[in-house]
């Protein structure tokens, strides 16, 4: 049995102080055993954290950009030095296979930090329009409320741009995966971040999250999670007219156009399956709908089944985060969730004896209005849908309350770009375009409001002031 990580102190005002709330167990999804115990924040702890952030704000906001960038570089170097510790932590609390834990959960956040520092050094905090001096000033105190599926990355994309802008932060990490946030707090401490600029208060959304959202000393709430909870947070934040950034659910479509040749089609299916199954399917941008020409659906079914078969539960495909999450995803494995004509083309893989695993599954001939096509699964389940034309494919892709991610595949690159422009979504990859750690991230429709990462993440936590001269 591995040693249990115990975190009894919170990071408030540059010091580790005893938490005043109850203890919370963190379970390893692979072993189903306790891997960590943390002490949650009390109401008094939240008050202390907000007060510390408010007190630290004037000094941090006035710190020259070059000095803020230097501090963030030191943070980045500490994370890089402790990369193995972060990766191991994510493996234990989320169940991510080691290679995924390092590449997705550590290397990607490091790339985001690099891109944000570069954006900070060129960011236009002042500009001119006629006789007006336009100033972008940090909003104040930002409450960052993060999800469990990307324990380090989702914290980085909120906290680092806020700190770059000159705002101060109070972080509430997810209760299922809070351990990486403690490691990050240690990195901030080691890097010499001034006291009060970053504060860590773990706890439940119903208690700590609600306190932060309602608190008059918090100027902006940045939340990533489900759309229903995002609606609640927006409503509560409206009571004090807080600024709100919401990164919510997704049901992203991977659209294969009619002119796609066989080589590109094979690539499209392979990458769509990989994206859908990434992190056990637990990503908000998962390409969970594959929309293909109706006359090629049998070819796509064979390709998708072969690609899915390579995702062996355990070595390559991690478990879901909890027994509750597994139960929810299992409700989508019956092809009936995809409509009367839907059929499973791959599923039923052998699962390890322990761990919250589900079989990677591909269901084809899915009805565009069915539960499987409309609801976010958050597990390794791919739906294949048939389109009668490219226009029909666009209509099916846009037939969703969500608009977070997407992909387009076509042999005519210009035509594929034109289709990408028609998709109602915040990000679109064309013919396998790579993730850009400096590009804006956020969604259309009920996938959220605001943008994160890089220059856009910095701007998102700035107020705009016009000074006439």
C-alpha positions in Angstrom: 0.0 0.0 0.0 1.4 3.4 -1.0 1.9 6.1 1.6 -1.1 8.5 1.9 -0.3 12.1 1.2 -1.7 14.3 4.0 -2.3 18.0 3.5 -3.5 19.6 6.8 -2.5 23.2 6.0 -3.8 25.8 3.6 -1.7 28.4 1.7 -3.0 31.8 2.8 -1.1 35.1 2.7 2.2 33.5 1.9 2.1 31.0 4.8 0.9 27.5 5.4 -1.8 27.7 8.1 -3.9 24.9 9.6 -7.2 24.4 7.8 -10.4 24.9 9.9 -12.7 22.6 7.9 -13.3 18.9 7.8 -11.0 16.3 6.3 -11.6 15.0 2.8 -10.3 11.7 1.4 -8.8 11.6 -2.2 -9.2 8.2 -3.9 -6.9 6.7 -6.5 -9.2 5.7 -9.4 -6.9 2.8 -10.4 -6.7 1.1 -7.0 -9.9 2.4 -5.5 -7.9 3.2 -2.3 -7.3 6.4 -0.5 -4.2 8.1 -1.8 -4.5 11.5 0.0 -6.3 13.3 2.8 -6.7 17.1 2.8 -8.1 19.5 5.3 -10.7 21.7 3.8 -11.2 25.4 4.3 -13.6 26.9 6.8 -15.6 30.1 6.4 -12.9 31.9 8.4 -10.3 30.5 6.1 -12.1 31.8 3.0 -12.4 35.2 4.7 -8.7 35.3 5.5 -7.8 34.3 1.9 -9.9 37.0 0.3 -8.6 39.6 2.8 -5.0 38.6 2.0 -5.7 38.8 -1.7 -7.3 42.2 -1.3 -4.4 43.5 0.7 -1.8 42.2 -1.7 -3.6 43.5 -4.8 -2.3 47.2 -4.9 1.3 46.2 -4.6 1.1 43.4 -7.1 -0.9 45.5 -9.6 1.8 48.2 -9.4 4.7 45.7 -9.9 6.4 46.3 -13.2 5.6 43.9 -16.0 9.2 42.7 -16.2 9.2 41.8 -12.5 5.8 39.9 -12.8 7.2 38.0 -15.8 10.4 37.2 -13.9 8.3 35.7 -11.0 6.2 33.6 -13.4 9.4 32.3 -15.1 10.7 31.2 -11.7 7.3 29.4 -11.1 7.6 27.8 -14.5 11.2 26.6 -13.7 10.1 25.1 -10.4 7.2 23.2 -12.0 9.6 21.9 -14.7 12.1 20.8 -12.0 9.3 19.0 -10.2 7.6 17.6 -13.3 7.9 14.0 -12.1 6.2 14.9 -8.8 3.3 16.7 -10.6 2.9 13.8 -13.0 2.9 11.2 -10.2 0.4 13.3 -8.3 -2.0 13.4 -11.2 -1.6 9.7 -11.8 -2.6 9.0 -8.2 -5.5 11.3 -7.9 -7.0 11.1 -11.5 -5.7 7.7 -12.6 -4.0 9.1 -15.8 -1.5 6.6 -17.3 2.1 7.9 -16.6 2.7 9.0 -20.2 -0.5 10.9 -20.4 0.1 12.4 -17.0 3.4 13.8 -18.1 2.4 15.0 -21.7 -1.1 16.2 -21.1 -1.1 17.2 -17.4 2.4 18.7 -17.0 4.0 19.5 -20.4 0.9 21.2 -21.8 0.5 23.5 -18.7 4.2 24.4 -19.0 3.7 25.4 -22.6 0.7 27.6 -21.5 2.9 29.3 -18.9 5.6 30.0 -21.6 3.0 31.4 -24.0 1.4 33.5 -21.3 4.8 35.0 -20.3 5.5 35.9 -23.9 2.0 37.4 -24.2 2.6 39.5 -21.0 5.8 41.0 -22.3 4.0 42.3 -25.4 0.6 43.0 -23.9 -0.7 46.5 -24.6 -1.7 47.7 -21.1 -2.0 51.2 -22.6 -3.1 52.5 -26.0 -4.5 55.7 -27.5 -7.7 56.7 -29.3 -7.7 60.3 -30.3 -7.3 62.4 -27.1 -8.0 59.3 -24.9 -5.5 57.2 -23.1 -6.9 53.7 -22.9 -5.7 51.7 -19.9 -6.2 48.0 -19.2 -6.1 47.6 -15.4 -6.3 44.3 -13.4 -9.8 43.6 -12.1 -8.7 43.0 -8.5 -9.3 39.7 -6.7 -10.1 36.6 -8.9 -11.7 33.5 -7.5 -10.6 30.5 -9.5 -12.9 27.5 -9.2 -11.4 24.6 -11.1 -12.6 21.1 -12.2 -11.2 17.6 -11.5 -10.4 16.4 -15.0 -7.2 18.5 -15.6 -6.0 19.1 -12.0 -2.9 21.2 -13.0 -3.7 22.5 -16.4 -7.1 24.1 -15.5 -5.5 25.8 -12.6 -2.6 27.1 -14.7 -4.9 28.5 -17.4 -6.8 30.6 -14.8 -4.2 31.5 -12.3 -1.2 32.4 -14.5 -2.9 34.9 -16.8 -4.6 36.5 -13.8 -1.2 36.9 -12.0 0.3 38.2 -15.3 -2.4 40.9 -15.5 -1.6 42.0 -12.0 -4.7 40.5 -10.3 -4.5 38.4 -7.1 -6.1 35.0 -6.8 -8.0 32.8 -4.4 -8.1 29.2 -5.7 -10.6 26.5 -4.9 -9.5 23.3 -6.6 -11.8 20.3 -7.3 -12.5 18.0 -4.3 -11.9 14.9 -6.3 -8.4 16.0 -7.5 -7.0 18.7 -5.2 -3.5 17.4 -4.6 -1.8 19.0 -7.7 -3.0 22.4 -6.4 -1.0 21.9 -3.2 2.1 21.1 -5.3 1.5 24.2 -7.3 1.2 26.3 -4.1 4.6 25.0 -3.0 6.0 26.0 -6.4 4.6 29.6 -6.0 6.1 29.7 -2.5 9.5 28.4 -3.7 9.5 30.9 -6.6 9.0 33.8 -4.2 5.6 35.0 -5.2 4.7 37.9 -2.8 2.4 37.0 0.2 -1.3 37.1 -0.6 -1.0 37.2 -4.3 -2.0 33.5 -4.5 -4.1 31.7 -1.9 -5.3 28.1 -1.8 -8.6 27.2 -0.1 -9.9 23.7 -0.9 -13.4 22.7 -0.2 -16.8 21.8 -1.7 -18.5 24.0 -4.3 -21.5 24.2 -2.0 -19.5 25.8 0.8 -16.2 27.3 -0.4 -17.3 27.9 -4.0 -20.5 29.6 -2.9 -18.7 31.8 -0.4 -16.2 33.0 -3.0 -18.9 33.6 -5.6 -21.0 35.7 -3.2 -18.1 37.5 -1.5 -18.1 41.3 -1.9 -14.3 41.2 -1.8 -14.1 39.1 -4.9 -14.2 41.0 -8.2 -14.3 38.2 -10.7 -15.1 34.5 -10.7 -13.5 32.1 -13.2 -15.2 28.7 -13.2 -14.7 25.6 -15.3 -17.1 22.8 -14.9 -20.6 21.7 -15.9 -23.1 23.9 -17.7 -25.7 23.6 -14.9 -23.3 24.6 -12.2 -22.0 27.5 -14.5 -25.6 28.8 -14.7 -25.9 28.8 -10.9 -22.6 30.6 -10.5 -23.5 33.2 -13.0 -26.8 33.8 -11.2 -25.2 34.1 -7.8 -22.3 36.4 -9.1 -24.9 38.7 -10.6 -26.1 39.6 -7.1 -22.9 41.7 -6.8 -22.4 42.2 -10.5 -19.1 40.3 -10.5 -17.3 39.7 -13.8 -17.7 36.0 -14.7 -15.6 33.7 -16.9 -17.2 30.4 -17.6 -15.7 27.4 -19.4 -18.4 24.8 -19.4 -19.5 21.7 -21.3 -19.0 20.5 -24.8 -20.2 18.1 -27.5 -17.6 18.8 -30.1 -18.1 17.6 -33.7 -15.4 16.2 -36.0 -16.8 16.9 -39.5 -15.5 14.9 -42.5 -16.3 16.6 -45.8 -17.4 14.8 -49.0 -14.1 15.5 -50.8 -11.9 13.8 -48.2 -9.7 11.3 -49.8 -9.1 7.8 -48.2 -5.7 8.7 -46.7 -7.1 11.8 -45.0 -10.2 9.9 -43.9 -8.0 7.4 -42.1 -6.2 10.2 -40.4 -9.4 11.9 -39.5 -10.9 8.8 -37.8 -7.6 8.0 -36.0 -7.2 11.4 -34.6 -10.9 11.8 -33.7 -10.9 8.5 -31.7 -7.6 9.6 -30.0 -9.1 12.9 -29.1 -12.4 11.4 -27.9 -10.6 8.9 -25.7 -7.9 11.3 -24.4 -7.8 11.4 -20.6 -10.3 8.6 -20.4 -12.7 10.7 -22.4 -12.8 13.2 -19.6 -12.1 16.4 -21.5 -14.5 19.2 -22.3 -13.2 19.5 -25.9 -13.5 15.8 -26.7 -14.4 15.2 -30.3 -17.3 12.9 -29.3 -19.4 13.3 -32.5 -17.8 12.1 -35.8 -20.0 13.3 -38.7 -19.2 11.6 -42.0 -20.7 11.3 -45.5 -23.5 8.8 -45.4 -22.1 6.8 -48.4 -18.8 6.2 -46.5 -20.2 5.2 -43.1 -19.3 1.5 -43.4 -15.7 2.5 -44.2 -15.6 4.8 -41.2 -17.1 2.2 -38.9 -14.3 -0.2 -39.8 -11.6 2.4 -39.3 -13.1 3.6 -36.0 -13.4 0.1 -34.6 -9.8 -0.7 -35.4 -8.6 2.5 -33.8 -10.7 2.0 -30.7 -9.3 -1.5 -30.3 -5.9 -0.1 -29.6 -7.0 1.7 -26.4 -6.5 -1.1 -23.9 -8.1 -0.1 -20.5 -5.2 0.2 -18.1 -2.0 0.7 -20.1 -3.3 3.2 -22.6 -6.8 4.2 -21.4 -7.1 5.3 -17.8 -10.1 4.8 -15.5 -12.8 7.4 -14.9 -12.3 9.6 -11.8 -14.9 7.9 -9.5 -17.5 5.2 -9.2 -20.2 7.8 -9.7 -18.7 9.0 -12.9 -18.4 5.5 -14.2 -22.0 4.8 -13.5 -23.0 7.9 -15.4 -20.9 7.0 -18.5 -22.2 3.4 -18.4 -25.7 4.8 -19.1 -24.5 5.8 -22.6 -23.0 2.4 -23.5 -26.4 1.0 -24.6 -26.8 1.9 -28.3 -30.4 2.8 -27.6 -29.0 6.1 -26.2 -28.2 6.9 -29.8 -31.6 6.3 -31.2 -33.5 3.4 -32.8 -31.1 2.8 -35.7 -27.9 3.1 -33.6 -25.5 0.1 -33.3 -22.3 -0.6 -31.4 -19.4 -1.1 -33.7 -16.8 -1.5 -30.9 -17.2 -2.1 -27.2 -17.0 -4.7 -24.4 -13.2 -4.6 -23.9 -11.9 -6.7 -21.1 -11.5 -4.4 -18.0 -9.0 -4.7 -15.1 -10.4 -6.2 -11.9 -10.0 -3.0 -10.0 -10.4 0.6 -10.9 -13.2 2.7 -12.3 -12.8 1.6 -15.9 -15.3 1.5 -18.7 -14.8 0.0 -22.2 -13.9 2.3 -25.0 -17.0 2.3 -27.1 -18.0 3.4 -30.7 -21.7 3.6 -31.6 -22.6 4.4 -35.2 -25.7 5.5 -37.1 -26.6 7.8 -34.2 -29.7 10.0 -34.4 -28.6 13.7 -34.3 -31.4 14.4 -31.8 -30.7 11.5 -29.5 -29.3 11.6 -26.0 -26.0 10.3 -27.1 -25.7 13.0 -29.7 -26.9 15.8 -27.5 -25.5 15.2 -24.0 -21.9 15.5 -22.8 -20.7 11.9 -21.9 -17.3 12.7 -20.3 -16.1 9.2 -21.0 -14.6 7.2 -23.9 -17.7 6.9 -26.0 -17.7 8.1 -29.7 -20.9 8.6 -31.7 -20.8 8.4 -35.5 -23.4 10.3 -37.4 -24.2 10.2 -41.1 -24.6 13.4 -43.2 -26.3 13.7 -46.6 -24.1 16.6 -47.7 -21.5 19.1 -46.4 -24.3 21.5 -45.6 -26.1 18.8 -43.7 -22.9 18.0 -41.8 -22.6 21.6 -40.7 -26.3 21.7 -39.6 -25.8 18.5 -37.5 -22.6 19.9 -36.0 -24.4 23.1 -35.0 -27.4 21.1 -33.6 -26.2 21.5 -30.0 -26.5 23.7 -27.0 -22.7 23.6 -26.8 -20.0 25.2 -28.9 -16.6 24.6 -27.4 -14.4 22.6 -29.8 -14.6 21.0 -33.2 -12.7 19.7 -36.2 -13.0 19.8 -40.0 -11.4 17.4 -42.5 -11.3 17.9 -46.3 -8.9 17.5 -49.1 -9.6 21.1 -50.3 -8.0 23.1 -47.5 -9.7 26.3 -48.4 -13.1 24.6 -48.5 -12.4 23.1 -45.1 -11.5 26.5 -43.7 -14.8 27.9 -45.1 -16.7 25.2 -43.2 -14.7 25.9 -40.0 -15.9 29.4 -40.2 -19.5 28.1 -40.2 -19.2 26.0 -37.1 -20.6 27.7 -34.0 -17.7 26.9 -31.7 -14.8 28.5 -30.0 -12.0 26.4 -31.4 -11.8 24.4 -34.7 -8.9 22.2 -35.8 -8.6 21.9 -39.6 -7.0 18.7 -40.9 -5.3 17.9 -37.6 -4.1 21.4 -36.6 -2.2 21.2 -33.4 -3.2 22.7 -30.0 -1.8 26.3 -29.7 -1.0 27.2 -26.0 -1.2 30.9 -26.9 -4.5 30.9 -28.7 -7.8 32.0 -26.9 -9.8 29.2 -25.3 -13.5 29.4 -24.6 -16.9 28.6 -26.1 -20.0 29.7 -27.9 -23.6 29.2 -26.7 -23.9 27.2 -23.4 -20.2 26.3 -23.4 -19.5 29.5 -21.6 -18.4 33.1 -21.7 -15.0 34.8 -21.8 -11.7 33.5 -23.0 -8.6 31.9 -21.3 -4.9 31.4 -22.1 -2.2 33.8 -23.3 -3.1 37.4 -24.4 -6.8 36.7 -24.2 -6.6 35.3 -20.8 -4.7 38.4 -19.6 -7.3 40.7 -21.2 -10.1 38.7 -19.6 -9.1 39.8 -16.1 -8.6 43.5 -17.0 -11.0 46.4 -16.7 -10.8 49.1 -19.4 -10.4 52.8 -18.4 -10.5 55.8 -20.8 -8.6 58.9 -19.7 -9.3 62.0 -21.8 -6.5 64.5 -22.1 
